[in-house]
Amino acid sequence: MKVERIGIDIPVYDLSLIRELWEGRVKKYKQRQKKEEERISKSALAKKLKSTEVTALQCYLERSALSELHILPTHNDDNDADKKKFIFELNGKKMDGNHLKKLSQRCFTMHLYYCLRSNCDCDLQKLPEDLQYMTYLKEWHIHRTRIPEIPTYIEAFVDLQVLDVPKNGLTKLPPEIGKLINLKELNVNYNKLLSIPPELGECENLERLEMTANGNLAELPFELSNLKKLKHLDMAENQFASIPICVLRMENLKFLDISNNRLKDLPEDVDRLESLETLFLHKNKVRYVPMTMTNLIHLKMFIISADELFIRLYDNPINTENEEMNIDIETQDERDKEFMKTYIETLQDRGENDER
């Protein structure tokens, strides 16, 4: 009796083709991995700050002596020793005899020394009267006084390059400030300013503007758009609800600090700040960063509070490309694993059939 063998026809494929297909997928996966590693290595998030950079950043955030740390732009082009003869200094916390003597030497006038000395034992609420005649001065440094405003005669100081008046009782800036055509630095930090005069936009050589912590300052005049040479702008600790339009017109701006304000988002045309290198946005409630941020090719440091933004980071268009790439990689991984599992199971089944 002849026994007929009953079997199932199983298609047999060339295993070399399957191996070639698998090796091709593995190769592509490794290429994607390598590309992702290169992307991360170039990312600022993957780089740790040096200890000196961390210290410098911390000192800035605490408003320490920045010029000594050399982390922000300073104007040291003029190294002429005679420069000190054109500097006026007045500090309400350092009015002792030695300091007054130093002031007299730096200001190059003994008369100013006596004027200051007459005020050293009282609460400084006004500037020395003879200051108005020293129109040759190039720098004013007035700190920690109770002077309520800058005198209007400042318009005569056409050679003034630095107006450094933080931590005073200033409530306003005079419109005459627009006459300072050679002004390069203006520091009005920690005062009580409610507004900035539009005439400041006439100071077209201004390179550095600081207005930190003026309490209720919430707007800037559009005329400041004329400050095309401005490189450093500090607007921290005020009441700005958005980046002012005039700021977006400052095409040479490299440093912008608008931290600790009332911002909730950034304008879509933020990429107009083509030269921007540093942007501080922390201590706001920003929940959205526009895709146009990717056009800021010179941006080196971008600090933003993570407590609000990080939760909704997946909704942010700026991460769309990365998310899609991650999803693609995960999907491909699952497919590769499924293919490998099926391939191994097929080999096992064939092995068992061969043994039979």
C-alpha positions in Angstrom: 0.0 0.0 0.0 1.5 3.2 -1.1 1.2 6.1 1.3 0.8 9.5 -0.4 2.6 12.3 1.4 0.2 15.2 2.1 2.0 18.5 2.4 1.6 22.3 2.0 3.4 24.2 -0.8 5.6 26.8 0.9 7.0 29.5 -1.3 10.8 29.7 -0.9 12.5 33.0 -1.3 16.1 33.9 -1.8 17.4 34.6 1.7 20.1 36.8 0.4 17.5 39.3 -0.8 15.9 39.4 2.7 19.3 39.8 4.3 20.1 42.7 1.8 16.8 44.3 2.7 17.4 44.0 6.4 21.0 45.3 6.2 19.8 48.2 4.1 17.3 49.2 6.8 19.9 48.8 9.5 22.2 51.1 7.6 19.6 53.8 7.2 18.7 53.6 10.9 22.4 54.1 11.8 22.6 57.0 9.4 19.6 58.6 11.1 21.2 58.0 14.5 24.4 59.6 13.4 22.6 62.6 11.9 20.6 63.1 15.2 23.8 62.9 17.3 25.5 65.5 15.1 22.4 67.7 15.4 22.5 67.4 19.2 26.2 68.1 19.4 25.7 71.4 17.5 22.8 72.4 19.7 23.4 75.0 22.4 21.3 72.8 24.8 23.9 70.0 24.6 26.8 72.3 25.5 27.6 73.0 29.1 28.6 76.5 30.0 32.1 76.9 31.3 32.5 77.9 34.9 33.5 81.5 33.9 30.5 81.7 31.6 28.2 80.6 34.4 29.7 83.1 36.8 29.4 85.9 34.2 25.8 85.0 33.4 24.9 84.9 37.1 26.5 88.2 37.7 24.6 89.7 34.9 21.3 88.4 36.1 22.1 89.8 39.5 23.1 93.1 37.9 26.7 93.1 39.1 29.7 95.0 37.6 29.5 93.8 34.0 32.2 95.8 32.5 34.7 94.2 34.9 33.6 90.7 33.7 33.9 91.7 30.0 30.7 89.8 29.1 28.8 92.6 27.6 29.7 95.3 25.0 31.7 98.2 26.4 33.2 101.2 24.7 36.9 101.2 25.3 38.0 102.6 22.0 39.3 105.8 23.5 42.4 104.9 25.6 43.6 108.4 25.9 44.7 109.2 29.4 43.2 112.7 29.2 39.8 111.1 28.9 39.5 111.1 32.7 39.6 114.8 32.7 36.2 114.9 31.0 34.3 112.7 33.5 31.8 113.9 36.1 31.1 111.5 39.0 28.6 111.9 41.8 27.7 109.0 44.2 25.4 109.6 47.1 26.9 106.7 49.0 30.5 107.5 48.6 30.8 111.2 49.5 33.9 111.1 51.8 36.9 113.3 51.7 39.1 110.9 49.6 36.4 110.4 47.1 35.9 114.1 46.7 39.6 114.6 46.2 39.5 111.9 43.4 36.5 113.6 41.9 38.4 117.0 41.8 41.3 115.4 39.9 39.1 113.5 37.4 36.9 116.5 36.7 39.9 118.7 36.3 38.5 121.5 38.4 39.0 122.4 42.0 35.9 124.5 41.9 33.8 121.4 41.3 35.5 119.8 44.3 34.3 122.6 46.6 30.8 122.5 45.1 30.5 118.8 45.8 32.0 119.1 49.2 29.4 121.6 50.2 26.8 118.9 49.4 28.5 115.9 50.9 26.9 116.1 54.3 23.4 116.4 53.1 20.9 114.4 51.1 21.7 115.0 47.4 18.6 116.3 45.7 20.2 118.5 43.1 23.3 118.8 41.0 26.1 121.3 41.6 25.2 124.6 40.0 28.6 125.0 38.3 28.1 121.7 36.4 26.1 123.6 33.7 29.2 125.4 32.7 31.3 122.3 32.1 29.9 121.6 28.7 33.2 120.0 27.6 32.4 116.9 29.7 32.0 113.6 27.9 30.6 111.4 30.7 28.2 111.8 33.6 28.1 109.1 36.3 25.5 110.0 38.9 24.5 107.2 41.3 22.3 106.8 44.4 21.0 110.3 44.8 17.5 111.7 45.1 17.7 113.9 42.1 14.2 113.9 40.6 15.1 114.9 37.0 18.0 115.6 34.6 18.3 119.4 34.2 17.3 120.9 30.8 20.7 122.5 30.4 22.0 119.1 29.4 21.2 120.0 25.8 24.4 122.1 25.8 26.6 119.0 26.5 26.8 118.1 22.8 30.1 116.1 23.4 28.5 113.9 26.0 29.0 110.2 25.1 27.9 108.5 28.4 25.0 109.4 30.6 25.0 106.9 33.5 22.3 107.8 36.0 21.1 104.6 37.7 19.5 104.3 41.2 18.4 107.9 41.5 14.9 109.4 42.0 14.4 110.2 38.4 10.7 110.5 37.4 11.3 111.7 33.8 13.9 112.5 31.2 13.9 115.9 29.6 13.1 116.2 25.8 16.4 118.1 25.5 18.1 114.8 25.7 17.5 114.5 22.0 20.2 117.2 21.5 22.9 114.8 22.6 23.9 113.7 19.1 27.1 112.0 20.3 25.5 110.0 23.1 26.5 106.3 22.9 25.4 105.0 26.3 22.4 105.7 28.4 21.8 104.0 31.7 18.6 104.9 33.6 18.2 101.6 35.6 16.4 101.5 38.9 14.6 104.9 38.7 10.9 105.8 38.6 10.4 106.6 35.0 6.9 106.4 33.6 7.8 107.1 30.0 10.7 107.6 27.6 10.7 110.8 25.6 10.3 110.3 21.8 13.2 112.8 21.4 15.6 110.1 22.5 15.1 108.7 19.0 17.2 111.6 17.7 20.3 110.2 19.5 21.1 108.2 16.4 24.6 107.2 17.7 23.3 105.5 20.8 24.7 102.0 21.1 23.6 100.9 24.6 20.4 101.6 26.4 19.5 100.3 29.8 16.2 101.0 31.6 15.9 98.1 34.1 13.4 98.2 37.0 11.6 101.5 36.4 8.4 100.0 37.9 5.5 101.1 35.7 7.3 101.6 32.3 5.1 99.8 29.8 5.6 101.4 26.4 8.4 102.9 24.2 7.8 105.6 21.6 7.9 104.6 18.0 10.6 107.2 17.4 13.1 104.9 19.0 13.0 103.0 15.7 15.6 105.6 14.5 18.2 104.0 16.9 19.8 101.9 14.1 23.2 101.7 15.8 21.8 100.3 19.1 23.4 97.0 20.0 22.4 96.5 23.6 18.9 97.0 25.1 17.9 96.1 28.6 14.2 96.5 29.4 14.0 94.0 32.3 11.8 94.3 35.3 9.1 96.6 33.9 5.5 96.2 32.7 5.9 95.5 29.0 3.2 93.2 27.7 4.9 92.7 24.3 8.1 93.6 22.5 7.6 97.2 21.4 7.3 97.8 17.6 10.3 100.2 17.7 12.5 97.4 19.1 11.7 95.2 16.2 13.0 98.0 13.9 16.4 98.0 15.6 18.2 96.0 12.9 21.7 96.0 14.6 20.5 94.9 18.0 22.6 92.1 19.4 21.5 91.9 23.0 17.9 92.1 24.3 16.8 91.6 27.9 13.1 91.8 28.4 12.9 89.4 31.3 10.6 89.8 34.2 7.8 91.6 32.4 4.3 90.6 31.3 4.9 88.9 28.0 2.7 86.0 26.9 4.0 85.4 23.4 6.4 86.7 20.9 5.5 88.6 17.6 5.6 86.6 14.4 8.0 89.1 12.9 10.6 88.7 15.7 13.0 87.5 13.0 13.4 91.2 12.0 16.1 91.3 14.6 18.5 89.7 12.2 21.6 90.5 14.3 20.3 89.3 17.6 22.8 87.1 19.5 21.4 87.1 23.1 17.7 87.1 24.1 16.5 87.0 27.8 12.8 86.2 28.2 12.8 84.5 31.6 10.3 85.4 34.3 7.5 86.1 31.8 4.5 83.9 31.0 5.5 83.1 27.4 3.6 80.1 26.1 4.3 80.4 22.4 7.5 80.8 20.4 6.9 81.4 16.7 8.5 79.4 14.0 10.2 82.5 12.7 12.7 82.3 15.7 14.6 79.7 13.6 15.5 82.5 11.2 17.6 84.2 13.9 20.8 82.5 12.6 23.1 84.6 14.9 21.3 83.7 18.1 23.7 82.2 20.6 21.9 82.4 23.9 18.1 82.2 24.4 16.9 82.1 28.1 13.3 81.5 28.8 11.4 80.3 31.9 10.6 76.6 31.6 7.9 76.3 34.2 5.2 77.6 31.8 6.6 76.9 28.4 8.0 73.4 28.9 4.6 71.9 29.7 3.2 73.0 26.3 6.4 72.6 24.3 4.9 69.9 22.1 2.4 72.5 20.8 5.1 74.8 19.7 5.7 75.0 15.9 9.4 75.5 16.4 9.6 71.9 17.5 7.5 70.4 14.7 10.4 69.2 12.6 12.1 67.5 15.5 8.9 65.9 16.7 8.1 64.6 13.2 11.6 63.2 13.0 11.3 61.5 16.4 7.9 60.1 15.5 9.3 58.8 12.2 12.2 57.2 14.0 9.9 55.5 16.5 7.6 54.2 13.8 10.5 52.9 11.8 11.9 51.2 14.9 8.6 49.4 15.5 8.5 48.3 11.9 12.1 47.1 12.0 11.4 45.1 15.2 8.3 43.6 13.7 10.2 42.6 10.5 13.0 41.1 12.6 10.6 39.1 14.8 8.7 37.8 11.7 12.0 36.9 10.0 13.3 34.9 13.0 10.0 33.1 13.5 10.0 32.2 9.8 13.6 30.7 10.2 12.5 28.8 13.2 9.5 27.3 11.5 11.6 26.3 8.5 14.1 24.7 10.8 11.4 22.6 12.5 10.0 21.6 9.1 13.5 20.5 8.0 13.9 18.3 11.1 10.6 16.6 10.3 
